[in-house]
Amino acid sequence: MRLKKNFYTGLLMILPVVITFYIFNWLFNLAFRIINSTVIIKGLKKLVFFIFGEKADAFYIQVSVYIVAILIIFFSITLLGYMTKLVFFSKIIKKATDVLERIPIIKTVYSASKQIMEIAYSDNGESLYKKVVAVEFPRRGIYAIGFITADKNTALKDFLADKNIVNVFVPTAPNPTSGFLLCIPKEDVHPLNMSVEWAFKLIISGGYITEETVKENEEKNVEENIIV
């Protein structure tokens, strides 16, 4: 049972990195093919020769190709994000995500990543959570990790006018899409030196994945490589 838990924990950490690497590798190869098979490459060569002269090194052309490839990928992803808001394309995206959510193992990582993105960021890409904090919840002496969602709570100002009340969302583990909204005096909120991403990893793993454990595993791997 412990072996299975460790396997899925390791998989949850490494699979998003591997998937991201392969996706961007595929996008770069696609962008290079688009550039080399169209008039773009001719335009880049003319631009490089115009700036650096006819004796310009191939290195400058290669750098310009990488810059254009990055721009193509950036605008393509941005355009895809815009198209998902359209009714027609949103249906296509929904069908594609339904397929991903049926694939074993992948659906676990994909669902977790999707939940984090949906609850951590708004439609315009801005983070909904301002800061990671610790609050005494559900009773005194027990602390829970939460996120400040609003620096001021005006709904309670009528009978708590003398206090600065902030909104804190305390998610449940391992499913952070549900949780509790706490309206707490600012002096009872304790800021933590932790990023929002790490806080979500900690919550989803039930406290198993921490920055310290990741660093310890990396140090062990380095030591093992040195011994070998």
Buried (B, 14 or more C-beta within 10 A) or exposed (E): EEEEEEEBBEBBBEBBEEBEEEEEEEBBEBBBEBBEEEEBBEEBBEBBBEEEEEEBEEEBBEEBBEEBBEEBBEEBEEEEEEEEEEEEEEEEEEEEBEEEEEEEEBBBBBBBBBBBEEBBBEEEEEEBBBBBBBBBBEEEEEEBBBBBBBEEBEEEEEEEEEBBBBBBBBBEBEEBEEBBEBEBEBEBBEEBEBEBEBBBBBBBBEEBBBEEEEEEEEEEEEEEEEEE
